[in-house]
Amino acid sequence: MAGTKSSNARLGHYLVTAVGGEQVRSFVPPPLPPNPPLRIEDLYGLLEEANRALGRLDGVTSILPDTPLFLYMYVRKEALLSSQIEGTQSSLSDLLLFESDEVPGVPIDDVQEVSNYVAAMTTGLERIRGGFPLSLRLIKEIHDVLLAKGRGSTKQPGAFRRSQNWIGGARPGNALYVPPPPHLVLELMSDLEKFMHAPAVPLPLLIKAALIHVQFETIHPFLDGNGRLGRLLITFLLCAEGALKEPILYLSLFFKRNRGQYYALLQRVRQNGDWEAWLEFFLSGVKETSEQAAQTARQIIALFEADRRKIEQLGRPAASALRVHQYLQARPILSVPTAAKALKLSAPTVRKSIGHLVDLEILREPKARLRGRVFVYGGYIDMLNQGTEPI
């Protein structure tokens, strides 16, 4: 084993190891925080704007008529977007059909990947709210859920990798980036855990979250699922530190729209130590995403209220139709049998209510032929679908 070290402490160093019969240069990052220290004076204005936008977004959860229902769908949108960055071709409708025991329009493995992400998010937040610290143990627990079923289930779920991985290229020798060798993963992740909880690090929370995300992606501690878990960590950290009451900030839409810049800036940190360019990008993402999420929440509230008023004009049938409408806010794709069972109403009653909602143009039937007859809450799905077209 040989290595090359840089005189710039921000850059880390390379180790040359033998992988699959060829010599490979793997990158070993220095511990956080960066040294020389960050120059964030020029970012204070953007940092303040991002914090204000995040605070306004956090406040939106207090005016939502039913926060759990909104979060139910919002988490699913984030799961979809984060998986799409990795190449998954699923859609939001595919995920909702899969969860309703209907047949999605893409391979099951794609939808299972998104479903695993939802479960990982839920598990992580439950553990954090139960007082469990954001730690290596929790990160491995969440990874175990993330890769529990489907494509990643053979890639050592819940365990740090014991072999060399790489990003881009057909093999490590021609890869775009080769993470640290496996024997250093535990040491590097332990350093990252210490930074997460270091009381003496006087950095704003958003700056800290931005640093942790890059360091995690650079270490790439697992054989699979690193990108998805690295994006989850941002939300977990903000919730654990009290910046968000609910997991309502997700940067995957911003990262997806700026995918090339996202990967290029991660490489610039590794190659040039240019943390400041990454921080500007990250803070812009927090500001833009917070503003978009708050606007979407207000639009959804307005849609629910407008549709509720339409239904109230029905007269006697309104009571049952309003119950179906309430159910649709959590399950915007439904069939008569599933809705009847969930609402404890007779199938004829649900069928009549659905008929009224179709007449009011609240519900519509999807164009695709499915196994059973299903109906879609069109306006709601259209709002949630913004930005979720597969890459």
C-alpha positions as a printed NumPy array, in Angstrom:
array([[  0.   ,   0.   ,   0.   ],
       [  1.295,   3.459,  -0.898],
       [ -0.089,   6.926,  -0.403],
       [  0.176,  10.514,  -1.592],
       [ -0.508,  13.419,   0.753],
       [ -1.279,  17.038,  -0.075],
       [  0.191,  20.06 ,   1.687],
       [ -3.339,  21.528,   1.821],
       [ -5.031,  20.077,   4.943],
       [ -8.463,  20.488,   3.337],
       [ -7.697,  17.971,   0.614],
       [ -7.087,  14.757,   2.486],
       [ -4.86 ,  12.222,   0.757],
       [ -4.849,   9.246,  -1.594],
       [ -3.993,   5.661,  -0.792],
       [ -2.891,   3.327,  -3.577],
       [ -4.196,  -0.192,  -3.049],
       [ -4.637,  -3.303,  -5.169],
       [ -8.27 ,  -3.994,  -6.127],
       [ -9.181,  -6.754,  -8.561],
       [ -5.631,  -7.027,  -9.828],
       [ -5.121,  -3.32 , -10.566],
       [ -3.67 ,  -0.38 ,  -8.631],
       [ -6.369,   2.021,  -7.436],
       [ -6.059,   5.475,  -5.855],
       [ -8.731,   5.783,  -3.162],
       [ -9.406,   9.129,  -1.494],
       [ -9.244,   9.551,   2.295],
       [-10.873,  12.8  ,   3.48 ],
       [ -9.553,  14.788,   6.446],
       [-11.801,  15.038,   9.517],
       [-14.281,  17.886,   9.92 ],
       [-14.341,  20.843,  10.343],
       [-12.281,  21.95 ,   7.325],
       [ -8.828,  23.353,   7.931],
       [ -8.018,  26.122,   7.009],
       [-11.334,  27.257,   8.524],
       [-14.352,  28.038,   6.371],
       [-14.656,  31.536,   4.92 ],
       [-18.371,  32.088,   5.404],
       [-18.427,  35.889,   5.748],
       [-19.769,  36.246,   2.184],
       [-22.45 ,  33.629,   2.928],
       [-24.012,  35.298,   5.973],
       [-26.747,  36.989,   3.921],
       [-27.712,  33.753,   2.17 ],
       [-27.489,  31.837,   5.457],
       [-29.912,  34.281,   7.073],
       [-32.325,  33.992,   4.127],
       [-32.157,  30.184,   4.296],
       [-32.79 ,  30.191,   8.048],
       [-35.757,  32.545,   7.665],
       [-37.259,  30.394,   4.887],
       [-36.74 ,  27.279,   7.019],
       [-38.444,  28.981,   9.979],
       [-41.441,  29.98 ,   7.833],
       [-41.692,  26.409,   6.55 ],
       [-41.59 ,  25.047,  10.097],
       [-44.429,  27.439,  10.971],
       [-46.58 ,  26.088,   8.136],
       [-46.986,  22.789,   9.988],
       [-48.912,  24.61 ,  12.729],
       [-51.629,  25.777,  10.271],
       [-52.058,  22.486,   8.428],
       [-55.526,  21.06 ,   9.123],
       [-54.064,  17.566,   9.459],
       [-50.268,  17.546,   9.642],
       [-49.872,  13.724,   9.615],
       [-51.885,  13.463,   6.384],
       [-49.768,  16.102,   4.679],
       [-46.542,  14.513,   5.885],
       [-47.756,  11.097,   4.738],
       [-47.743,  12.288,   1.142],
       [-44.782,  14.627,   1.456],
       [-42.515,  11.857,   2.739],
       [-43.538,   9.725,  -0.225],
       [-42.687,  12.474,  -2.676],
       [-39.232,  12.874,  -1.117],
       [-38.689,   9.11 ,  -1.179],
       [-39.529,   9.057,  -4.864],
       [-37.27 ,  11.999,  -5.748],
       [-34.307,  10.678,  -3.772],
       [-34.618,   7.275,  -5.437],
       [-34.971,   8.872,  -8.89 ],
       [-31.58 ,  10.569,  -8.441],
       [-30.161,   7.03 ,  -8.234],
       [-31.937,   6.036, -11.456],
       [-35.199,   4.524, -10.193],
       [-37.991,   4.943, -12.756],
       [-40.966,   4.771, -10.399],
       [-43.644,   7.474, -10.184],
       [-45.72 ,   8.695,  -7.252],
       [-48.755,   6.91 ,  -8.656],
       [-46.753,   3.666,  -8.922],
       [-45.851,   3.909,  -5.225],
       [-49.429,   4.633,  -4.156],
       [-50.765,   1.762,  -6.272],
       [-48.13 ,  -0.557,  -4.765],
       [-49.16 ,   0.473,  -1.242],
       [-52.817,  -0.138,  -2.127],
       [-52.019,  -3.666,  -3.374],
       [-52.599,  -2.564,  -6.972],
       [-50.144,  -3.26 ,  -9.794],
       [-47.673,  -0.436, -10.546],
       [-46.635,   0.391, -14.101],
       [-42.906,  -0.25 , -13.556],
       [-40.87 ,  -3.205, -12.197],
       [-41.692,  -4.026,  -8.578],
       [-38.038,  -3.571,  -7.53 ],
       [-38.174,   0.117,  -8.486],
       [-41.244,   0.73 ,  -6.345],
       [-39.916,  -1.43 ,  -3.505],
       [-36.846,   0.822,  -3.375],
       [-39.045,   3.886,  -2.84 ],
       [-41.204,   2.056,  -0.298],
       [-38.061,   1.096,   1.656],
       [-37.067,   4.774,   1.78 ],
       [-40.428,   5.683,   3.336],
       [-39.903,   2.977,   5.975],
       [-36.326,   4.166,   6.647],
       [-37.475,   7.76 ,   7.104],
       [-40.235,   6.679,   9.492],
       [-37.903,   4.434,  11.508],
       [-35.221,   7.109,  11.859],
       [-37.63 ,   9.806,  13.005],
       [-39.323,   7.503,  15.512],
       [-35.942,   6.613,  17.018],
       [-34.798,  10.248,  17.203],
       [-38.072,  11.362,  18.792],
       [-37.714,   8.532,  21.26 ],
       [-34.45 ,  10.077,  22.446],
       [-32.005,   7.913,  20.496],
       [-28.994,   9.98 ,  19.326],
       [-28.08 ,  10.397,  15.674],
       [-25.194,   7.929,  15.813],
       [-23.399,   5.239,  13.831],
       [-25.656,   2.639,  15.41 ],
       [-28.775,   4.499,  14.266],
       [-27.325,   5.137,  10.794],
       [-26.747,   1.385,  10.394],
       [-30.264,   0.618,  11.67 ],
       [-31.757,   2.999,   9.111],
       [-29.605,   1.489,   6.35 ],
       [-30.876,  -1.959,   7.304],
       [-34.443,  -0.764,   6.673],
       [-33.464,   1.095,   3.492],
       [-32.11 ,  -2.091,   1.894],
       [-34.408,  -4.586,   3.628],
       [-36.218,  -5.784,   0.489],
       [-35.687,  -5.763,  -3.251],
       [-32.576,  -4.853,  -5.198],
       [-30.292,  -3.793,  -2.344],
       [-31.083,  -6.666,   0.009],
       [-27.915,  -8.558,  -1.01 ],
       [-25.642,  -5.527,  -0.398],
       [-24.955,  -6.042,   3.327],
       [-27.888,  -4.039,   4.803],
       [-26.999,  -2.427,   8.117],
       [-23.26 ,  -3.1  ,   7.818],
       [-20.37 ,  -0.891,   6.773],
       [-18.767,  -2.188,   3.615],
       [-15.945,  -4.705,   3.747],
       [-14.879,  -4.263,   0.127],
       [-13.918,  -1.381,  -2.154],
       [-16.675,   0.517,  -3.952],
       [-16.463,   3.242,  -6.58 ],
       [-18.564,   5.874,  -8.378],
       [-18.733,   6.074, -12.17 ],
       [-16.81 ,   3.793, -14.514],
       [-16.926,   0.054, -15.064],
       [-14.257,  -0.717, -12.461],
       [-12.268,   1.117,  -9.763],
       [ -9.375,   1.741, -12.172],
       [-11.43 ,   4.007, -14.463],
       [-13.9  ,   5.351, -11.884],
       [-14.783,   9.004, -11.467],
       [-14.277,   8.678,  -7.715],
       [-12.987,   5.912,  -5.446],
       [-13.958,   6.261,  -1.745],
       [-11.644,   5.284,   1.133],
       [-10.565,   1.644,   1.445],
       [-12.818,  -0.511,   3.629],
       [-10.403,  -0.854,   6.546],
       [-10.654,   2.933,   7.173],
       [-14.441,   3.249,   6.993],
       [-15.142,   2.713,  10.701],
       [-12.446,   5.17 ,  11.774],
       [-13.681,   7.852,   9.352],
       [-17.324,   7.363,  10.334],
       [-16.381,   7.535,  14.028],
       [-14.695,  10.891,  13.355],
       [-17.879,  12.047,  11.599],
       [-20.008,  10.951,  14.57 ],
       [-17.761,  12.962,  16.913],
       [-18.195,  16.039,  14.707],
       [-21.991,  15.614,  14.751],
       [-22.02 ,  15.897,  18.537],
       [-18.99 ,  18.145,  19.163],
       [-20.173,  20.982,  21.455],
       [-17.067,  23.03 ,  20.725],
       [-17.805,  23.392,  16.982],
       [-19.215,  26.939,  16.653],
       [-20.926,  26.447,  13.287],
       [-24.515,  27.327,  12.291],
       [-26.698,  24.235,  12.015],
       [-27.259,  24.498,   8.254],
       [-23.51 ,  24.809,   7.654],
       [-22.946,  21.769,   9.863],
       [-25.604,  19.772,   7.963],
       [-23.976,  20.712,   4.645],
       [-20.554,  19.536,   5.845],
       [-21.903,  16.254,   7.234],
       [-23.699,  15.456,   3.979],
       [-20.545,  15.826,   1.88 ],
       [-18.383,  13.91 ,   4.341],
       [-20.844,  11.021,   4.417],
       [-21.032,  10.899,   0.602],
       [-17.23 ,  11.067,   0.396],
       [-16.728,   8.172,   2.83 ],
       [-19.496,   6.204,   1.057],
       [-19.575,   3.751,   3.978],
       [-22.055,   1.236,   2.53 ],
       [-22.063,  -0.911,  -0.591],
       [-25.406,   0.549,  -1.682],
       [-27.877,   3.233,  -0.589],
       [-25.291,   5.898,   0.315],
       [-26.921,   8.686,  -1.694],
       [-30.388,   8.077,  -0.291],
       [-29.137,   7.748,   3.285],
       [-26.93 ,  10.826,   2.919],
       [-29.969,  12.887,   1.932],
       [-32.001,  11.433,   4.804],
       [-29.302,  12.521,   7.254],
       [-29.925,  16.192,   6.417],
       [-33.549,  15.981,   7.55 ],
       [-32.716,  13.802,  10.565],
       [-30.115,  16.294,  11.761],
       [-32.468,  19.284,  11.445],
       [-35.197,  17.419,  13.363],
       [-32.781,  16.125,  16.017],
       [-31.425,  19.651,  16.606],
       [-34.913,  21.175,  16.855],
       [-34.745,  23.309,  13.684],
       [-37.82 ,  21.48 ,  12.372],
       [-40.767,  20.123,  14.335],
       [-41.756,  17.889,  11.423],
       [-39.696,  16.309,   8.607],
       [-40.897,  18.796,   6.04 ],
       [-37.631,  19.912,   4.384],
       [-36.367,  17.667,   1.601],
       [-33.612,  18.742,  -0.758],
       [-33.944,  15.903,  -3.263],
       [-36.034,  17.961,  -5.724],
       [-33.336,  20.664,  -5.728],
       [-30.56 ,  18.078,  -6.081],
       [-32.478,  16.315,  -8.861],
       [-33.019,  19.537, -10.844],
       [-29.36 ,  20.478, -10.394],
       [-27.963,  16.961, -10.555],
       [-24.86 ,  17.775, -12.608],
       [-23.902,  20.715, -10.399],
       [-24.572,  18.668,  -7.256],
       [-22.102,  15.929,  -8.231],
       [-19.577,  18.433,  -9.619],
       [-19.513,  20.384,  -6.358],
       [-18.997,  17.231,  -4.304],
       [-15.954,  16.521,  -6.48 ],
       [-14.689,  20.108,  -6.13 ],
       [-14.631,  19.693,  -2.362],
       [-12.57 ,  16.512,  -2.718],
       [-10.234,  17.757,  -5.429],
       [ -9.861,  21.446,  -4.528],
       [-11.122,  21.78 ,  -0.952],
       [-13.74 ,  24.239,  -2.237],
       [-16.212,  23.96 ,   0.618],
       [-17.469,  27.523,   0.128],
       [-18.914,  26.831,  -3.353],
       [-20.701,  23.766,  -1.984],
       [-22.094,  25.758,   0.972],
       [-23.485,  28.446,  -1.336],
       [-25.219,  25.751,  -3.408],
       [-26.562,  23.964,  -0.311],
       [-27.917,  27.122,   1.346],
       [-29.548,  28.193,  -1.924],
       [-31.194,  24.769,  -2.004],
       [-32.503,  25.099,   1.552],
       [-33.929,  28.556,   0.803],
       [-35.535,  27.551,  -2.511],
       [-36.857,  24.212,  -1.229],
       [-38.298,  25.751,   1.958],
       [-40.126,  28.425,  -0.033],
       [-41.486,  25.856,  -2.516],
       [-42.615,  23.479,   0.239],
       [-44.411,  26.256,   2.143],
       [-46.152,  27.358,  -1.061],
       [-47.182,  23.779,  -1.892],
       [-48.568,  23.295,   1.624],
       [-50.687,  26.432,   1.294],
       [-51.926,  25.333,  -2.146],
       [-52.92 ,  21.925,  -0.795],
       [-54.764,  23.481,   2.142],
       [-56.65 ,  25.72 ,  -0.31 ],
       [-57.489,  22.737,  -2.556],
       [-58.86 ,  20.654,   0.334],
       [-60.972,  23.574,   1.547],
       [-62.354,  24.4  ,  -1.927],
       [-63.264,  20.75 ,  -2.567],
       [-64.85 ,  20.443,   0.871],
       [-67.106,  23.413,   0.087],
       [-68.116,  21.799,  -3.221],
       [-69.046,  18.573,  -1.426],
       [-71.093,  20.4  ,   1.214],
       [-73.392,  21.621,  -1.575],
       [-74.519,  18.043,  -2.228],
       [-77.072,  18.078,   0.593],
       [-77.886,  14.695,   2.181],
       [-75.14 ,  12.712,   0.346],
       [-72.526,  15.182,   1.642],
       [-71.838,  13.36 ,   4.925],
       [-70.568,  10.147,   3.312],
       [-68.833,  12.023,   0.492],
       [-66.954,  14.17 ,   3.035],
       [-65.698,  11.025,   4.772],
       [-64.422,   9.69 ,   1.454],
       [-62.802,  13.066,   0.763],
       [-61.065,  12.967,   4.145],
       [-59.766,   9.483,   3.345],
       [-58.499,  10.715,  -0.038],
       [-56.235,  13.218,   1.69 ],
       [-54.176,  10.279,   2.951],
       [-54.859,   7.859,   0.098],
       [-55.363,   9.865,  -3.109],
       [-55.713,   6.668,  -5.141],
       [-58.55 ,   4.425,  -3.984],
       [-60.913,   1.661,  -4.99 ],
       [-64.405,   0.992,  -3.659],
       [-63.442,  -2.143,  -1.65 ],
       [-60.417,  -0.547,   0.082],
       [-62.272,   2.668,   0.929],
       [-65.351,   0.781,   2.185],
       [-63.203,  -1.373,   4.465],
       [-61.165,   1.575,   5.801],
       [-64.189,   3.802,   6.405],
       [-66.489,   1.002,   7.649],
       [-69.108,   2.008,   5.086],
       [-71.02 ,  -0.239,   2.712],
       [-69.676,  -0.642,  -0.814],
       [-72.849,   0.878,  -2.389],
       [-72.531,   3.957,  -0.144],
       [-68.861,   4.432,  -1.101],
       [-69.675,   3.833,  -4.77 ],
       [-72.344,   6.553,  -4.695],
       [-69.99 ,   8.96 ,  -2.894],
       [-67.263,   8.311,  -5.455],
       [-69.808,   8.967,  -8.196],
       [-70.591,  12.359,  -6.664],
       [-66.892,  13.201,  -6.397],
       [-66.377,  12.238, -10.053],
       [-69.299,  14.488, -11.052],
       [-67.716,  17.34 ,  -9.071],
       [-64.432,  16.657, -10.941],
       [-62.631,  15.975,  -7.668],
       [-61.991,  12.326,  -8.572],
       [-61.02 ,  10.922, -11.949],
       [-60.212,   7.499, -13.354],
       [-56.611,   7.015, -14.531],
       [-56.033,   6.452, -18.23 ],
       [-53.92 ,   3.354, -17.672],
       [-55.743,   0.035, -17.414],
       [-55.245,  -1.402, -13.928],
       [-56.151,  -4.693, -12.275],
       [-59.178,  -3.199, -10.519],
       [-61.203,  -0.027, -10.922],
       [-59.444,   2.786,  -9.089],
       [-60.018,   6.523,  -8.792],
       [-57.504,   9.334,  -8.368],
       [-57.758,  12.608,  -6.423],
       [-56.613,  14.535,  -9.49 ],
       [-55.88 ,  18.021,  -8.14 ],
       [-53.928,  16.667,  -5.174],
       [-51.869,  14.21 ,  -7.222],
       [-51.117,  16.932,  -9.797],
       [-49.712,  19.217,  -7.074],
       [-47.61 ,  16.453,  -5.54 ],
       [-46.38 ,  15.284,  -8.936],
       [-44.595,  18.577,  -9.699],
       [-40.947,  17.741, -10.307],
       [-41.36 ,  13.953, -10.01 ],
       [-41.002,  13.041, -13.671],
       [-38.384,  10.241, -13.91 ],
       [-34.939,  11.432, -15.04 ]])
